Amino acid sequence: MPPSQWQVRFDARGQETTECHFSIHLPINQINLRAMAFTIAALAVVAIVALWFTFRYYPEKRAAERFLDALVAGDAAKALYTLEAGPSYSMKDFLADWGPDGY
């Protein structure tokens, strides 16, 4: 340790005390930057995965919500249109499945 960091003082009784005052400053070097980059990348991956799990079924949930809202409102034509069924699935078949006398 360099001598400039040591201080000699005298206490109230006149006795000599030696104290060392210094602080440790870690330089930002390549290893610290690499660790910080890996940490940020890992947090970004975790955030992306969490967002994906949150919103992965959003389009399907939204379509099901529109379909069921139309059924509850009694609008069978809108519900059939929302269902995007093929041409072989007629309104008669839809009402047999989803109408008041359906399953």
C-alpha positions in Angstrom: 0.0 0.0 0.0 1.4 3.4 -0.8 2.3 5.6 2.2 -0.2 8.3 1.2 -3.1 6.1 2.3 -1.8 5.7 5.9 -2.6 8.5 8.3 -1.0 8.9 11.7 -3.1 10.6 14.3 -3.0 11.2 18.0 -5.9 10.4 20.3 -7.1 12.5 23.3 -4.5 10.8 25.6 -1.7 11.7 23.2 -1.2 8.2 22.0 -0.3 7.6 18.4 -2.9 5.7 16.2 -2.4 4.6 12.7 -5.4 4.3 10.4 -5.7 3.2 6.8 -8.2 5.0 4.5 -8.6 3.6 1.1 -11.4 2.5 -1.2 -11.3 -0.3 -3.7 -12.5 0.6 -7.2 -12.9 -2.2 -9.6 -12.1 -1.2 -13.1 -14.7 -2.0 -15.8 -12.8 -4.4 -17.8 -13.6 -6.9 -20.6 -14.8 -9.6 -18.2 -17.3 -7.3 -16.4 -18.7 -6.1 -19.8 -19.0 -9.7 -21.0 -20.9 -10.7 -17.8 -23.1 -7.7 -18.2 -23.9 -8.6 -21.8 -24.7 -12.2 -20.9 -27.0 -11.0 -18.1 -28.9 -8.6 -20.3 -29.2 -11.2 -23.0 -30.5 -13.8 -20.5 -33.1 -11.2 -19.2 -34.2 -10.4 -22.7 -34.7 -14.1 -23.5 -36.7 -14.6 -20.3 -38.9 -11.5 -21.2 -39.5 -12.8 -24.7 -40.5 -16.3 -23.5 -42.8 -14.8 -20.8 -44.5 -12.6 -23.4 -44.8 -15.5 -25.8 -46.5 -17.7 -23.2 -48.8 -14.8 -22.3 -49.9 -14.0 -25.9 -49.5 -17.3 -27.7 -53.2 -18.1 -27.9 -54.5 -14.5 -28.2 -55.9 -14.8 -31.8 -57.7 -18.1 -30.9 -59.1 -16.7 -27.6 -60.3 -13.6 -29.4 -62.1 -15.6 -32.1 -63.7 -17.9 -29.6 -64.9 -14.8 -27.6 -66.5 -13.2 -30.7 -68.1 -16.5 -31.6 -69.6 -17.1 -28.1 -70.7 -13.5 -27.8 -72.6 -13.8 -31.1 -74.2 -17.1 -29.8 -75.2 -15.5 -26.5 -76.7 -12.5 -28.4 -78.7 -14.9 -30.5 -77.1 -13.8 -33.8 -76.6 -17.2 -35.4 -75.6 -15.8 -38.8 -72.8 -13.7 -37.3 -71.7 -16.7 -35.2 -71.5 -18.9 -38.3 -69.6 -16.2 -40.2 -67.2 -15.9 -37.2 -66.7 -19.7 -37.2 -65.4 -19.5 -40.8 -66.9 -22.9 -41.6 -66.6 -24.5 -45.0 -69.4 -24.4 -47.6 -70.6 -27.9 -46.6 -71.5 -26.7 -43.1 -74.9 -25.0 -43.7 -76.9 -22.9 -41.4 -79.2 -25.9 -40.7 -76.2 -27.9 -39.6 -75.0 -25.0 -37.4 -78.3 -24.6 -35.7 -78.6 -28.3 -35.2 -75.2 -28.2 -33.4 -75.3 -24.8 -31.7 -79.0 -23.7 -31.7 -81.5 -24.0 -28.9 -82.2 -27.7 -29.7 -78.5 -28.5 -30.3 -76.2 -30.5 -28.2 
